[in-house]
Amino acid sequence: MLAQGLVLVAMALTTWLVSSAVAPSIFHDHLRRAGMAHTGSESEHVEEAFWSALLVGLTVSLLIAVAAALAVSAYFSRRVQRSVGAVTTVAGQIGAGRHSARVSDPGLGEEFTTLAETINSLAARLERSETARRRMLSDLAHEMRTPLATIDAHLEAVEDGVRDLDGSTLEVIGTSTARLRRLAEDIGAVSSAEEGRLTVDRAVVPAADVARAAWAAAADRYEAQGVGLAVDVEGEPAAVRIDADRIGQVLGNLLDNALRHTPAGGLVTLSCRAHGSGVEYAVTDTGSGIAPEHLDHLFDRFYRADTARDRLHGGSGIGLSIAKALVEAHGGSIGAASAGGGPGSTFWVRIPGDGA
């Protein structure tokens, strides 16, 4: 506001000085052209009248103009100040952990609208991240509590002489420690992938061979649970440049997820087909399906839905997160589709061609 006031004062002084320097010569020139001759006293009176009119007119005009300009500047300055103050307040609330705070559009133009939208988008992302963090800690505590309780109970039973340290007891303890180890490895894998620290050793391999290898690795598990597993290679897709072990891990996670949610007698199909210059892998099951509201969150860490991830099925809750991170490390994409409530679901992985 002070800077705007100084600019207005400078403009007023400039107008006055320019008018004082230019107006008299123009006035006398008009008198000369009109052929109006005056005595000395008359000329003096005329010049005095001119200067009085010029002084009054310029002064009144400049005062009105400056006052109007200052009023308009003050109005917009207050609006800008309130808007910036609102942004500062909301930013402070977000910094204090109140991620539900939002900034309203001040209506001052595209730049301020963009600023408000950016602050609100940041707050929404932080709110989602905080919700995911709390859910992750809760689920992680649950995942660790069960095997730890099992180990503790069996060790206490051995100490009290209720159980013998025989093969069955050691097997139970070993299974629980293996579950803890797998959980730690899964968390480390997804963290490394999301932070860009995961090593991906690419090589040109036949896309169909990766699908067949994943099918062969899972066949015994499927047979043991009475679920059919088929592989469908359409048109022998061309070779792709990938880390075959990592993509095999992705397909393995998807097949394990499908197996957990497909009842005995059901069928899971692993397909491989060309997709543009790359390849698309898809795992389709005949299980219970996934409700639409869960589809956008399936690849979040520890996300669970009644029809999609059930702790009773033994999943750690981050297998799909690992799959997503590994696929994105290849520059690809992963997604899921389901009608919800049956008949089954489809998870797809698309790896782009990159000169393979």
ZAMARGU-4260 file (C-alpha; in steps of 0.2 Angstrom, whole numbers, plus 5000, padded with zeros to 4 digits):
<rodrens>
0) 5000/5000/5000 | 5014/5012/5004 | 5023/5008/4988 | 5007/5011/4978 | 5004/5028/4987
5) 5022/5034/4983 | 5019/5029/4965 | 5003/5040/4965 | 5012/5055/4973 | 5026/5053/4960
10) 5013/5053/4946 | 5004/5068/4953 | 5020/5078/4954 | 5025/5073/4937 | 5009/5079/4930
15) 5010/5096/4939 | 5028/5099/4933 | 5024/5095/4915 | 5008/5105/4915 | 5018/5120/4923
20) 5031/5119/4910 | 5021/5116/4894 | 5004/5125/4898 | 5010/5143/4898 | 5018/5143/4881
25) 5003/5134/4873 | 4992/5147/4881 | 5002/5162/4875 | 5003/5154/4858 | 4984/5153/4857
30) 4983/5171/4862 | 4995/5176/4848 | 4986/5167/4835 | 4969/5174/4840 | 4977/5192/4838
35) 4972/5197/4855 | 4984/5211/4861 | 4984/5216/4879 | 4992/5230/4889 | 5004/5225/4902
40) 4992/5225/4916 | 4979/5215/4906 | 4992/5202/4901 | 4997/5200/4919 | 4978/5198/4924
45) 4976/5185/4910 | 4991/5175/4916 | 4985/5176/4934 | 4968/5170/4929 | 4976/5156/4919
50) 4987/5150/4932 | 4973/5151/4945 | 4962/5140/4934 | 4976/5128/4930 | 4981/5127/4949
55) 4963/5124/4955 | 4959/5112/4940 | 4975/5102/4942 | 4974/5101/4961 | 4956/5096/4962
60) 4958/5083/4948 | 4974/5076/4955 | 4967/5075/4973 | 4952/5066/4967 | 4962/5054/4956
65) 4974/5050/4969 | 4960/5048/4982 | 4951/5036/4970 | 4966/5027/4966 | 4971/5025/4984
70) 4954/5019/4988 | 4954/5006/4975 | 4972/5001/4980 | 4967/4999/4998 | 4952/4988/4993
75) 4962/4976/4983 | 4977/4977/4996 | 4965/4972/5009 | 4958/4957/4998 | 4976/4951/4994
80) 4981/4953/5013 | 4966/4943/5018 | 4969/4930/5005 | 4987/4928/5009 | 4983/4928/5028
85) 4970/4914/5024 | 4984/4904/5015 | 4996/4907/5030 | 4983/4901/5042 | 4979/4886/5033
90) 4997/4882/5030 | 5000/4883/5049 | 4985/4872/5052 | 4992/4859/5040 | 5009/4860/5048
95) 5001/4857/5065 | 4993/4841/5058 | 4976/4847/5054 | 4976/4841/5036 | 4957/4843/5034
100) 4960/4862/5033 | 4956/4870/5016 | 4958/4887/5007 | 4943/4895/4999 | 4945/4903/4981
105) 4948/4922/4985 | 4942/4926/4967 | 4957/4937/4963 | 4962/4929/4947 | 4970/4913/4940
110) 4986/4914/4950 | 4977/4915/4967 | 4965/4902/4962 | 4980/4890/4957 | 4988/4894/4974
115) 4972/4889/4983 | 4970/4873/4973 | 4988/4869/4976 | 4987/4871/4995 | 4971/4861/4995
120) 4979/4847/4984 | 4994/4847/4996 | 4982/4845/5011 | 4972/4831/5003 | 4988/4821/4999
125) 4995/4824/5017 | 4978/4818/5024 | 4978/4803/5013 | 4996/4799/5018 | 4992/4801/5036
130) 4977/4790/5035 | 4988/4777/5026 | 5002/4779/5039 | 4990/4776/5053 | 4982/4761/5045
135) 4999/4754/5040 | 5005/4755/5058 | 4989/4747/5064 | 4990/4733/5052 | 5009/4730/5054
140) 5006/4729/5073 | 4993/4716/5070 | 5004/4706/5057 | 5018/4705/5070 | 5007/4702/5085
145) 5000/4685/5079 | 5017/4676/5076 | 5025/4684/5091 | 5010/4678/5102 | 5012/4661/5094
150) 5031/4660/5098 | 5028/4667/5115 | 5014/4654/5119 | 5024/4639/5113 | 5040/4644/5122
155) 5031/4647/5138 | 5022/4630/5136 | 5039/4622/5134 | 5046/4631/5150 | 5031/4626/5160
160) 5033/4608/5154 | 5016/4608/5146 | 5024/4605/5129 | 5040/4596/5124 | 5052/4604/5112
165) 5048/4591/5099 | 5047/4593/5080 | 5029/4599/5080 | 5033/4613/5092 | 5049/4618/5082
170) 5038/4618/5066 | 5026/4630/5074 | 5039/4642/5080 | 5048/4640/5063 | 5033/4644/5054
175) 5029/4660/5064 | 5047/4666/5063 | 5047/4663/5044 | 5031/4674/5043 | 5040/4688/5053
180) 5055/4686/5041 | 5044/4687/5026 | 5035/4702/5033 | 5052/4711/5035 | 5058/4706/5018
185) 5042/4712/5010 | 5043/4729/5019 | 5061/4731/5014 | 5057/4727/4996 | 5043/4739/4993
190) 5052/4753/5002 | 5067/4750/4991 | 5057/4750/4975 | 5047/4766/4980 | 5063/4775/4985
195) 5071/4770/4968 | 5085/4760/4977 | 5079/4743/4969 | 5091/4736/4957 | 5083/4731/4940
200) 5094/4720/4929 | 5086/4721/4912 | 5089/4709/4898 | 5079/4704/4882 | 5069/4689/4885
205) 5054/4681/4877 | 5038/4688/4885 | 5029/4671/4884 | 5043/4662/4893 | 5041/4673/4908
210) 5022/4669/4909 | 5026/4650/4907 | 5039/4651/4921 | 5027/4659/4933 | 5014/4647/4929
215) 5025/4632/4932 | 5031/4639/4949 | 5013/4641/4955 | 5006/4625/4948 | 5009/4614/4963
220) 5002/4627/4975 | 4986/4628/4965 | 4985/4609/4963 | 4986/4607/4982 | 4971/4618/4985
225) 4961/4611/4971 | 4961/4627/4960 | 4964/4626/4941 | 4978/4636/4934 | 4979/4639/4915
230) 4991/4649/4904 | 4986/4657/4889 | 4999/4665/4877 | 4991/4674/4862 | 5001/4675/4846
235) 5018/4672/4855 | 5022/4691/4859 | 5039/4697/4855 | 5053/4698/4867 | 5054/4712/4879
240) 5068/4720/4889 | 5064/4717/4907 | 5071/4709/4923 | 5064/4692/4921 | 5066/4688/4940
245) 5057/4704/4945 | 5043/4702/4933 | 5042/4684/4938 | 5040/4690/4956 | 5026/4702/4951
250) 5016/4688/4942 | 5020/4676/4957 | 5012/4689/4969 | 4997/4691/4958 | 4995/4672/4956
255) 4996/4670/4975 | 4983/4684/4978 | 4971/4675/4965 | 4974/4658/4974 | 4969/4666/4991
260) 4953/4672/4984 | 4947/4658/4973 | 4938/4643/4980 | 4942/4625/4976 | 4935/4621/4959
265) 4938/4638/4953 | 4950/4643/4939 | 4964/4656/4937 | 4971/4660/4920 | 4988/4669/4917
270) 4988/4677/4900 | 5001/4685/4889 | 4998/4695/4874 | 5006/4710/4864 | 5000/4727/4869
275) 5006/4740/4857 | 5025/4739/4856 | 5026/4730/4873 | 5017/4716/4882 | 5002/4714/4894
280) 5001/4700/4907 | 4984/4697/4915 | 4979/4686/4929 | 4960/4682/4929 | 4951/4672/4943
285) 4934/4666/4946 | 4934/4671/4964 | 4922/4683/4974 | 4927/4699/4965 | 4931/4716/4972
290) 4919/4730/4976 | 4922/4746/4965 | 4926/4757/4980 | 4941/4746/4984 | 4949/4745/4966
295) 4958/4762/4968 | 4967/4757/4984 | 4972/4739/4981 | 4990/4743/4978 | 4992/4754/4994
300) 5002/4747/5008 | 4993/4735/5020 | 4976/4740/5012 | 4963/4727/5015 | 4945/4725/5009
305) 4933/4711/5015 | 4932/4704/4997 | 4949/4708/4992 | 4961/4705/5006 | 4957/4695/5021
310) 4969/4692/5035 | 4962/4674/5037 | 4970/4670/5020 | 4987/4673/5026 | 4993/4688/5015
315) 5004/4701/5022 | 4995/4715/5014 | 5009/4722/5004 | 5011/4709/4990 | 5002/4720/4978
320) 5011/4736/4984 | 5028/4726/4979 | 5020/4721/4962 | 5016/4740/4959 | 5033/4746/4964
325) 5042/4733/4953 | 5031/4736/4938 | 5034/4755/4939 | 5053/4752/4941 | 5051/4745/4923
330) 5041/4760/4917 | 5025/4750/4916 | 5008/4751/4924 | 4997/4739/4934 | 4979/4739/4938
335) 4964/4729/4942 | 4946/4727/4936 | 4931/4718/4943 | 4912/4719/4942 | 4911/4717/4961
340) 4903/4702/4970 | 4908/4691/4956 | 4912/4684/4944 | 4930/4686/4949 | 4943/4699/4945
345) 4957/4703/4933 | 4974/4710/4937 | 4984/4716/4923 | 5003/4722/4920 | 5008/4732/4905
350) 5027/4733/4901 | 5031/4745/4887 | 5042/4742/4873 | 5059/4751/4874 | 5069/4746/4859
355) 5069/4728/4864
</rodrens>
